[in-house]
């Protein structure tokens, strides 16, 4: 009976370690876990060459991301100021449909290699616009075109986070990284404010 208790205790503690490890992993951005205080995260990005362009506003940094001049927006929770989301906006504004589509498709290919098939891959034009008619950028600017791809990062069946790539109405490309654990924290903190 004593051996069974020890074996059961060992199995339970091993299972607990695996489960607690799986539930504490965070999505990463540039090798940094999307977790901790905004100040620590900003410092870590600054050590990688990012700058805070506007004095006193550390919600936005600028630098290079995958070879593109970019802005990096950092979102934190209202009470504990824990990072829950990082968004990259490429500074470049595309002036032709073929160049923005090529850049977008290239990013989707790279992220598919890293995260697997997307859970959402929406590419649609709303009437009266259609791809191939030469007015694709006009459709994008007037919010009549949606190009959005979302990847889920899971490990051992646990949601770690989501990465979203989309075209903006300003003819730019945005990539958002959302950590699942800290998104749940955001929801709880917002509920406490009501």
C-alpha positions in Angstrom: 0.0 0.0 0.0 2.9 2.4 0.8 4.5 1.8 -2.6 1.1 2.5 -4.3 0.7 5.7 -2.4 4.3 6.8 -3.4 3.6 5.8 -7.0 0.3 7.7 -7.1 1.9 10.8 -5.4 4.7 10.7 -8.0 2.3 10.4 -10.9 0.1 13.2 -9.5 3.0 15.6 -8.9 4.5 14.8 -12.4 1.1 15.6 -13.9 0.8 18.8 -11.9 4.3 19.9 -13.1 3.4 19.2 -16.7 0.0 21.0 -16.5 1.4 24.0 -14.6 4.2 24.3 -17.1 1.8 24.2 -20.1 -0.4 26.8 -18.5 2.4 29.3 -17.8 4.0 29.4 -21.2 3.5 32.7 -23.0 3.5 33.7 -26.7 6.8 35.5 -27.6 7.6 38.5 -29.7 11.2 38.8 -30.9 12.1 36.1 -28.4 10.5 37.9 -25.5 7.6 36.4 -23.6 4.5 38.6 -23.9 4.3 38.9 -20.1 5.5 41.1 -17.2 5.4 44.8 -16.9 5.2 47.2 -19.8 8.4 49.0 -18.5 10.4 45.7 -18.5 9.1 44.8 -21.9 10.0 48.3 -23.4 13.5 48.1 -21.8 14.0 44.6 -23.4 12.9 45.9 -26.8 15.1 49.0 -26.5 18.1 46.7 -25.8 17.2 45.1 -29.2 17.5 48.5 -30.9 13.9 49.8 -30.7 13.4 53.5 -29.8 10.6 55.4 -28.0 10.0 58.2 -30.6 7.7 60.3 -28.4 9.0 61.4 -25.1 6.9 60.0 -22.2 4.9 57.6 -24.4 6.3 54.1 -24.1 3.2 52.5 -25.7 4.7 53.0 -29.1 8.3 52.1 -30.2 9.9 52.3 -33.6 12.5 50.0 -35.1 13.0 47.3 -37.7 10.9 44.1 -37.7 11.7 41.4 -40.3 13.5 44.0 -42.4 10.8 46.6 -42.4 10.8 49.9 -40.6 7.9 49.5 -38.1 6.0 50.8 -35.2 5.5 48.5 -32.3 2.4 49.1 -30.1 2.4 47.6 -26.6 -0.9 46.9 -24.8 -1.1 46.3 -21.1 -3.8 45.5 -18.6 -5.3 48.4 -16.7 -4.6 47.3 -13.1 -1.3 45.3 -13.1 0.1 46.8 -16.3 0.9 43.3 -17.6 1.6 43.0 -21.3 -1.1 41.1 -23.1 -0.7 42.2 -26.8 2.0 43.5 -29.1 1.1 44.9 -32.6 3.6 45.7 -35.3 2.6 48.2 -38.0 4.9 48.4 -41.0 5.6 52.1 -41.7 5.4 51.6 -45.5 2.2 52.5 -47.2 1.7 50.4 -50.3 0.6 52.2 -53.4 -0.3 49.2 -55.6 -2.5 46.2 -54.9 0.1 43.8 -56.3 2.9 45.0 -53.9 0.7 44.9 -50.7 -0.8 41.5 -51.8 2.7 40.1 -52.5 4.0 41.3 -49.1 0.9 40.0 -47.3 1.1 36.6 -49.0 4.8 36.4 -48.2 4.2 37.0 -44.5 1.4 34.4 -44.4 3.8 31.9 -45.9 6.5 32.6 -43.3 4.0 32.5 -40.4 2.4 29.3 -41.7 5.9 27.7 -41.6 6.2 28.7 -37.9 2.7 28.2 -36.6 1.1 25.8 -39.1 -2.1 26.3 -41.1 -4.1 29.4 -40.1 -7.4 29.1 -38.2 -8.8 32.0 -40.2 -7.8 33.1 -43.7 -10.3 35.7 -44.8 -9.7 37.3 -48.2 -12.8 39.0 -49.5 -14.1 42.0 -51.3 -17.6 43.5 -50.7 -19.8 44.6 -53.5 -19.3 46.3 -55.9 -15.6 45.6 -55.6 -13.9 42.4 -56.9 -10.3 41.4 -57.2 -8.9 41.9 -60.7 -11.0 45.0 -61.5 -8.2 47.4 -60.7 -9.9 49.1 -57.8 -8.6 46.8 -55.0 -6.7 49.6 -53.1 -9.9 51.8 -53.3 -11.8 48.9 -51.8 -9.2 48.5 -49.0 -9.2 52.2 -48.2 -13.0 52.3 -48.0 -13.2 49.1 -45.8 -14.7 47.1 -48.6 -11.9 44.6 -48.7 -10.8 42.3 -45.8 -7.5 40.5 -45.8 -6.9 38.9 -42.4 -5.1 35.7 -41.4 -5.0 34.3 -37.9 -2.8 31.7 -36.5 -3.3 29.8 -33.2 -0.2 28.7 -31.2 -1.0 25.8 -29.0 1.2 23.5 -27.1 0.0 20.1 -25.7 -3.6 21.2 -26.4 -3.3 24.5 -24.5 -3.8 27.8 -26.2 -0.7 29.9 -25.8 -1.7 32.8 -28.1 -2.8 34.1 -31.5 -1.0 35.9 -34.3 -3.0 38.0 -36.7 -1.8 39.5 -40.0 -4.1 42.0 -41.8 -4.1 44.8 -44.2 -5.3 48.2 -42.9 -7.5 50.8 -44.5 -4.3 52.9 -44.7 -2.8 50.3 -47.1 -0.4 49.1 -44.5 0.3 45.7 -43.0 -0.2 45.0 -39.3 0.8 41.9 -37.3 -0.7 41.4 -33.8 0.6 39.0 -31.2 -2.0 38.2 -28.4 -1.0 36.1 -25.3 -3.9 33.9 -24.1 -3.0 33.9 -20.4 -2.7 37.7 -20.2 -5.8 38.3 -22.4 -7.7 36.4 -19.7 -6.0 38.6 -17.1 -7.1 41.7 -19.1 -10.7 40.4 -19.1 -10.6 39.9 -15.3 -9.1 43.4 -14.7 -11.7 45.0 -16.9 -14.5 43.2 -15.1 -13.1 44.6 -11.8 -13.3 48.1 -13.2 -17.1 47.9 -14.0 
